Amino acid sequence: MRQIFKNHSKPVNPGETVHQSERIFAALVLTGILSLGAGLTLLQTAFAAPVRLSESTTELVKVKDQKVGQNLDRKQANRLPPRIANAVRQDLSRQTGIAPGKLKITDFNQKTWNDGCLGLPKSGEFCTQALVPGWRVVMSSGNKTWVYRINSTGQVLRLQKSDTPVSNIPENFPKSIANAVIADASTQLGLPVNQIRLVQAEQKTWPDACLGIYAPDILCAPATVEGWRVTVQGNGQRLVYRTNAAGSVVKLDQLASLPNSVRDAVLLEASRQFKVPANQLSIIQAKQQNWDSCLGLGGINESCATLAIPGWQVTVQNQLQLLVYHTNDNGSLVKFNQDASKISDAGTLQPTPIPASELPPSLDKNVVFRAIASGGFAGRTYETVLLNDGRLMRVRIGDANDSERSVLRISGQQVRQFQQLLERQQFAQFKNLSYPAPSGAADYITYTLTSREGTVRYTDINRGSLPAPLEKAIQGWNRLASSAQR
């Protein structure tokens, strides 16, 4: 080929031209074949062995893939289990009174705590020394946050602290009411007023002049009262108050102020002691107390130090029984007060249904209440009815001359107060029940009481042994009748 290109400038004759053309064509064909062969060789190489990246580039790809995998694993591991979220939200709702739906989880992360108390032991509490896996959860109501510690099962949780001092207090909350509540809380907790913090305030309409908080032998005017429900906190203790709109009436709602730890401990003890499921028990009364070292229940030969131990007296209702317990301030100590409790005795207090044939007629529409007393030495029967308009009418059944008929009068307010008393004592729970006299008893009086909700029957020799709510309803009726007679 060199020769061809070398000689292409020389003159040639026609015969040589033909031979030259043939040689040039042959050279071009040979060049094409060689190029095609090289291309095929490159394709073969490409399919046989992928392009190799440098070692540094390969390492970067590996590291990136590893980080992506780790991030995915971490995201799965740090996903807060629903049972943990629900446990924290429900506990905070109980403590603050804020609806669960208004509480949001703003942050959470896994933690390992150093003991069974999650690093936040309560006063006098023994903490298991072991590593406890769990979570740290931050809750928010929008203008306030709370930090919780909780174990991995959600059964142990502790409120660590409030991150911000802002409280759920509306702008129209009167300063006078705030001062009145804080002053009372200072006395209750034994703390300076500057250590009492307002936590929550919400406007309420109370059902009567007692603001819905009742005491024995106190009758409350039934007119509705506008006011506030106020929650304060000091030294880790929470108190709930009810007030009127002016702040001139301030009442501590002790039942609402009862700590959850005390509530749970008392219900657990009552459930264990009386073999009753806890969901069948209800706490109906709670009162703050200062106890000695025996919680006020020391025996004759027991030495009790006269320390002022803050605590609670808690009353639990189990159907017709009232169970009284004494506790310290956090519920780690619980004692049963048998003397103050009212426990059913199978021989005297076990009620029996009143046969339908023995039930008295239902009340007329203008009658609020009726009491029938029969028996005794004289063997007479008296009927007393309370009418809507406040008239108390008493007659002796079988008195043809109507000589013992009497009509007395009470106020409409007293009528409404008595109806409220029946509601508070849940008179309807005794519907069509009878508490008969012990076998062999004689000359006793049988009382049959009828309200709109039903009828209950008992004897005078059972007084003092009846369920406490029924006793209170009977006392209220007797007071009402006495006031009318006066």
Sequence and secondary structure as in RCSB ss.txt:
>XXXX:A:sequence
MRQIFKNHSKPVNPGETVHQSERIFAALVLTGILSLGAGLTLLQTAFAAPVRLSESTTELVKVKDQKVGQNLDRK
QANRLPPRIANAVRQDLSRQTGIAPGKLKITDFNQKTWNDGCLGLPKSGEFCTQALVPGWRVVMSSGNKTWVYRI
NSTGQVLRLQKSDTPVSNIPENFPKSIANAVIADASTQLGLPVNQIRLVQAEQKTWPDACLGIYAPDILCAPATV
EGWRVTVQGNGQRLVYRTNAAGSVVKLDQLASLPNSVRDAVLLEASRQFKVPANQLSIIQAKQQNWDSCLGLGGI
NESCATLAIPGWQVTVQNQLQLLVYHTNDNGSLVKFNQDASKISDAGTLQPTPIPASELPPSLDKNVVFRAIASG
GFAGRTYETVLLNDGRLMRVRIGDANDSERSVLRISGQQVRQFQQLLERQQFAQFKNLSYPAPSGAADYITYTLT
SREGTVRYTDINRGSLPAPLEKAIQGWNRLASSAQR
>XXXX:A:secstr
 HHHHHHTTS   HHHHHHHHHHHHHHHHHHHHHHHHHHHHHHHHHHHS     HHHHHHHHHHHHHHHHHHHHH
HHT   HHHHHHHHHHHHHHH   GGG EEEEEEEEEESSTTTT   TT     S EEEEEEEEE SS EEEEEE
ETTSS EEEEEES    B  TT  HHHHHHHHHHHHHHHT  GGG EEEEEEEEEESSTTTT   TT     S E
EEEEEEEEETTEEEEEEEESSSS EEE HHHHS HHHHHHHHHHHHHHHT  GGG EEEEEEEEEE TTTT   T
T       EEEEEEEEEETTEEEEEEEESSSSSEEEEEEEEE   TTTT  EE  GGG      TTEEEEEEEEE
TTTTEEEEEEEETTSEEEEEETT TT TT EEEE  HHHHHHHHHHHHHTTGGGGTTEEE   TT  S EEEEEE
ETTEEEEEEGGGTTSS HHHHHHHHHHHHHHHHHH 
